[in-house]
Amino acid sequence: MTKESQKLADLLKKAQVEEALKYAEGMKNSGLASEVLSDFGAALVKHLYDYETAEQLFKKAVSLNPKNANAFYNMGVLYTEPALLMRNEGNLAEAEKAYLKAIKLKPDFAEAHYNLSLVYHFTGRSDEAALEQSIVAESCEDGEIAEALKKVLSKKINRIDFEKYLLD
């Protein structure tokens, strides 16, 4: 980790989000800043359920580096959080856009294909879900993710159960 990225991480750990976002804009390595913001945002979603701050970090991450597939993927995971879906099912459309962008940037991104297949399945688009499932199956050497996906797609899942099937 460089001194710049360490300072950015320290600002985020101290919950100095606005200062961190401004600092990230001025960093020499915007790609590294984007990675730190995306990783920290993912931790906020998974461990602290701070969705608003995570969304800010993901948006800044992709503005600093529009080729950061992980930032788009993490944004997709955010938009499929059950707490956010319960407030606004339109977030599924946002998740779909984010996963598609991640896949466009990194076509072999198995986790993004997997989660996108769940979005398709959840929205009743079984043909598209099956296509994503086949992509995942082809990309997985041991087939573990593909098998998990087959089990999920054979079930009818509801909004509350959606999160337990997502990869993070």
Contacts in CASP RR format, 6 or more apart in sequence:
PFRMAT RR
TARGET T0000
AUTHOR 0000-0000-0000
METHOD contacts of the structure
MODEL  1
MTKESQKLADLLKKAQVEEALKYAEGMKNSGLASEVLSDFGAALVKHLYD
YETAEQLFKKAVSLNPKNANAFYNMGVLYTEPALLMRNEGNLAEAEKAYL
KAIKLKPDFAEAHYNLSLVYHFTGRSDEAALEQSIVAESCEDGEIAEALK
KVLSKKINRIDFEKYLLD
1 9 0 8 1.000
2 29 0 8 1.000
2 32 0 8 1.000
4 27 0 8 1.000
4 28 0 8 1.000
4 29 0 8 1.000
4 32 0 8 1.000
4 33 0 8 1.000
5 27 0 8 1.000
5 29 0 8 1.000
5 32 0 8 1.000
5 33 0 8 1.000
5 35 0 8 1.000
5 36 0 8 1.000
7 23 0 8 1.000
8 20 0 8 1.000
8 23 0 8 1.000
8 24 0 8 1.000
8 27 0 8 1.000
8 33 0 8 1.000
8 36 0 8 1.000
8 37 0 8 1.000
9 36 0 8 1.000
9 40 0 8 1.000
11 17 0 8 1.000
11 19 0 8 1.000
11 20 0 8 1.000
11 23 0 8 1.000
12 20 0 8 1.000
12 36 0 8 1.000
12 37 0 8 1.000
12 40 0 8 1.000
12 57 0 8 1.000
17 53 0 8 1.000
17 56 0 8 1.000
17 57 0 8 1.000
20 37 0 8 1.000
21 37 0 8 1.000
21 56 0 8 1.000
21 57 0 8 1.000
21 60 0 8 1.000
24 30 0 8 1.000
24 33 0 8 1.000
24 34 0 8 1.000
24 36 0 8 1.000
24 37 0 8 1.000
24 60 0 8 1.000
24 64 0 8 1.000
25 33 0 8 1.000
25 60 0 8 1.000
25 64 0 8 1.000
26 33 0 8 1.000
27 33 0 8 1.000
30 64 0 8 1.000
30 65 0 8 1.000
31 64 0 8 1.000
31 65 0 8 1.000
31 68 0 8 1.000
33 61 0 8 1.000
33 64 0 8 1.000
33 65 0 8 1.000
34 60 0 8 1.000
34 61 0 8 1.000
34 62 0 8 1.000
34 64 0 8 1.000
34 65 0 8 1.000
34 68 0 8 1.000
34 71 0 8 1.000
35 61 0 8 1.000
35 65 0 8 1.000
35 68 0 8 1.000
35 70 0 8 1.000
35 71 0 8 1.000
37 57 0 8 1.000
37 58 0 8 1.000
37 60 0 8 1.000
37 61 0 8 1.000
37 64 0 8 1.000
37 71 0 8 1.000
38 57 0 8 1.000
38 58 0 8 1.000
38 61 0 8 1.000
38 68 0 8 1.000
38 70 0 8 1.000
38 71 0 8 1.000
38 74 0 8 1.000
39 70 0 8 1.000
40 57 0 8 1.000
41 53 0 8 1.000
41 54 0 8 1.000
41 57 0 8 1.000
41 58 0 8 1.000
41 74 0 8 1.000
42 54 0 8 1.000
42 74 0 8 1.000
42 77 0 8 1.000
42 168 0 8 1.000
44 50 0 8 1.000
44 51 0 8 1.000
44 53 0 8 1.000
44 54 0 8 1.000
44 57 0 8 1.000
45 51 0 8 1.000
45 54 0 8 1.000
45 74 0 8 1.000
45 77 0 8 1.000
45 78 0 8 1.000
45 81 0 8 1.000
45 168 0 8 1.000
46 168 0 8 1.000
49 81 0 8 1.000
49 83 0 8 1.000
51 78 0 8 1.000
51 81 0 8 1.000
51 83 0 8 1.000
51 84 0 8 1.000
54 74 0 8 1.000
54 78 0 8 1.000
55 75 0 8 1.000
55 78 0 8 1.000
58 71 0 8 1.000
58 74 0 8 1.000
58 75 0 8 1.000
58 78 0 8 1.000
59 75 0 8 1.000
61 68 0 8 1.000
61 71 0 8 1.000
62 68 0 8 1.000
62 71 0 8 1.000
62 72 0 8 1.000
62 75 0 8 1.000
65 71 0 8 1.000
67 105 0 8 1.000
68 105 0 8 1.000
69 101 0 8 1.000
69 102 0 8 1.000
69 103 0 8 1.000
69 105 0 8 1.000
69 106 0 8 1.000
69 109 0 8 1.000
69 112 0 8 1.000
70 102 0 8 1.000
72 98 0 8 1.000
72 99 0 8 1.000
72 101 0 8 1.000
72 102 0 8 1.000
72 105 0 8 1.000
72 112 0 8 1.000
73 98 0 8 1.000
73 99 0 8 1.000
73 102 0 8 1.000
73 109 0 8 1.000
73 111 0 8 1.000
73 112 0 8 1.000
73 115 0 8 1.000
75 94 0 8 1.000
75 95 0 8 1.000
75 98 0 8 1.000
76 94 0 8 1.000
76 95 0 8 1.000
76 98 0 8 1.000
76 99 0 8 1.000
76 102 0 8 1.000
76 115 0 8 1.000
77 95 0 8 1.000
77 115 0 8 1.000
77 166 0 8 1.000
77 168 0 8 1.000
78 84 0 8 1.000
78 95 0 8 1.000
79 91 0 8 1.000
79 92 0 8 1.000
79 94 0 8 1.000
79 95 0 8 1.000
79 98 0 8 1.000
80 91 0 8 1.000
80 92 0 8 1.000
80 95 0 8 1.000
80 115 0 8 1.000
80 118 0 8 1.000
80 119 0 8 1.000
80 162 0 8 1.000
80 163 0 8 1.000
80 166 0 8 1.000
81 163 0 8 1.000
82 159 0 8 1.000
82 160 0 8 1.000
82 162 0 8 1.000
82 163 0 8 1.000
84 91 0 8 1.000
85 91 0 8 1.000
85 92 0 8 1.000
85 159 0 8 1.000
85 162 0 8 1.000
86 159 0 8 1.000
89 159 0 8 1.000
92 119 0 8 1.000
92 122 0 8 1.000
92 123 0 8 1.000
95 115 0 8 1.000
95 119 0 8 1.000
96 116 0 8 1.000
96 119 0 8 1.000
96 120 0 8 1.000
99 112 0 8 1.000
99 113 0 8 1.000
99 115 0 8 1.000
99 116 0 8 1.000
99 119 0 8 1.000
100 116 0 8 1.000
102 109 0 8 1.000
102 112 0 8 1.000
103 109 0 8 1.000
103 112 0 8 1.000
103 113 0 8 1.000
103 116 0 8 1.000
106 112 0 8 1.000
108 139 0 8 1.000
110 135 0 8 1.000
110 136 0 8 1.000
110 139 0 8 1.000
110 140 0 8 1.000
110 145 0 8 1.000
111 145 0 8 1.000
111 167 0 8 1.000
113 132 0 8 1.000
113 135 0 8 1.000
113 136 0 8 1.000
113 139 0 8 1.000
114 132 0 8 1.000
114 136 0 8 1.000
114 145 0 8 1.000
114 148 0 8 1.000
114 149 0 8 1.000
114 167 0 8 1.000
115 166 0 8 1.000
115 167 0 8 1.000
116 132 0 8 1.000
117 128 0 8 1.000
117 129 0 8 1.000
117 130 0 8 1.000
117 132 0 8 1.000
117 133 0 8 1.000
117 136 0 8 1.000
117 149 0 8 1.000
117 153 0 8 1.000
118 129 0 8 1.000
118 152 0 8 1.000
118 157 0 8 1.000
118 162 0 8 1.000
118 165 0 8 1.000
118 166 0 8 1.000
120 126 0 8 1.000
120 128 0 8 1.000
120 129 0 8 1.000
120 132 0 8 1.000
121 129 0 8 1.000
121 152 0 8 1.000
121 153 0 8 1.000
121 157 0 8 1.000
122 157 0 8 1.000
122 159 0 8 1.000
122 162 0 8 1.000
126 153 0 8 1.000
129 153 0 8 1.000
130 153 0 8 1.000
133 146 0 8 1.000
133 149 0 8 1.000
133 150 0 8 1.000
133 153 0 8 1.000
136 145 0 8 1.000
136 146 0 8 1.000
136 149 0 8 1.000
137 143 0 8 1.000
137 146 0 8 1.000
137 149 0 8 1.000
140 146 0 8 1.000
145 167 0 8 1.000
148 165 0 8 1.000
152 165 0 8 1.000
157 165 0 8 1.000
END
